[in-house]
Amino acid sequence: MEDIIFREMRPGDKAQMQAFYNGLGEQSTAFFNVNHGNERRTMDWFGDSPRPNHEYYVAEIGGVVAGHLFIWDTDTRVPWMGVAVRDDYQGQGVGSFLLTSLFGLLESRGYGGILLRTAQNNTAARRLYEKHGFEALGTHPSGEILYLKRLKTNEEQR
Ligand SMILES: CC(C)(COP(=O)(O)OP(=O)(O)OC[C@H]1O[C@@H](n2cnc3c(N)ncnc32)[C@H](O)[C@@H]1OP(=O)(O)O)[C@@H](O)C(=O)NCCC(=O)NCCS
């Protein structure tokens, strides 16, 4: 694979991010962008009043936004996250790269963990999360599975 870069989303990414959401296939959209909620929140970031305590990141390959990850409730010790990879880049390690990049970033900032929820039948996502140490805690009131990844502080890693 070409070089892959993890970086914060930038104001100049607006067209690319719209293309990213437009390019998600039917299944990816059903899992990741129900009612266009994630798309709306991401695209709002480019407007006048981005939501507080939300951060947006991308995985870029050869100038293309191949993957996208965001976190929110960053004013708590355990923020939530969401992740998606463009259909034509899935199965090539982009999702794993985004997660390990995020773990490093959040550990260096002293966060205690990351929460997420995913559909019971989202096998690809569940395997990805479990491979990277997320523990299934049970069923969230939404009916989705609730996952927690516990992070170690740099102090504990020494
Ligand atoms: C889930 C998703 C982010 C995975 O990203 P990806 O870049 O394709 O994943 P990777 O190539 O990094 O694969 C990492 C691991 O994920 C799991 N995985 C990925 N695709 C899989 C598939 N189609 N079936 C089963 N497991 C899969 C495997 O455990 C894999 O590890 P392995 O290659 O050692 O077997 C991607 O499929 C996606 O964007 N799906 C649509 C959006 C979505 O569902 N987002 C999550 C909503 S909660």
The ligand as a Gaussian input file, in Angstrom:
#p B3LYP/6-31G(d) Opt

LIG

0 1
 C      -15.482000      -1.798000       9.731000
 C      -14.450000      -1.082000       8.844000
 C      -14.149000       0.300000       9.444000
 C      -13.161000      -1.915000       8.818000
 O      -12.145000      -1.180000       8.142000
 P      -11.108000      -1.911000       7.151000
 O      -10.102000      -0.911000       6.746000
 O      -11.858000      -2.580000       6.077000
 O      -10.475000      -2.985000       8.135000
 P       -8.977000      -3.575000       8.089000
 O       -8.614000      -3.865000       6.670000
 O       -8.088000      -2.668000       8.849000
 O       -9.180000      -4.952000       8.850000
 C       -8.871000      -5.088000      10.205000
 C       -9.637000      -6.250000      10.800000
 O      -11.039000      -5.988000      10.733000
 C      -11.749000      -7.226000      10.514000
 N      -12.418000      -7.150000       9.214000
 C      -12.295000      -6.170000       8.280000
 N      -13.116000      -6.417000       7.234000
 C      -13.765000      -7.568000       7.523000
 C      -14.759000      -8.325000       6.845000
 N      -15.256000      -7.941000       5.652000
 N      -15.230000      -9.458000       7.442000
 C      -14.764000      -9.830000       8.636000
 N      -13.803000      -9.159000       9.339000
 C      -13.326000      -8.040000       8.776000
 C      -10.693000      -8.306000      10.537000
 O      -10.525000      -8.740000      11.860000
 C       -9.460000      -7.562000      10.087000
 O       -8.290000      -8.147000      10.534000
 P       -7.544000      -9.263000       9.626000
 O       -7.279000      -8.583000       8.314000
 O       -6.315000      -9.567000      10.408000
 O       -8.514000     -10.376000       9.516000
 C      -14.955000      -0.960000       7.373000
 O      -15.359000      -2.239000       6.925000
 C      -16.098000       0.013000       7.184000
 O      -15.870000       1.206000       7.021000
 N      -17.346000      -0.481000       7.195000
 C      -18.513000       0.373000       6.925000
 C      -18.714000       1.435000       7.994000
 C      -18.871000       0.805000       9.368000
 O      -19.500000      -0.220000       9.521000
 N      -18.291000       1.484000      10.349000
 C      -18.388000       1.061000      11.725000
 C      -19.682000       1.512000      12.251000
 S      -19.765000       1.196000      13.997000

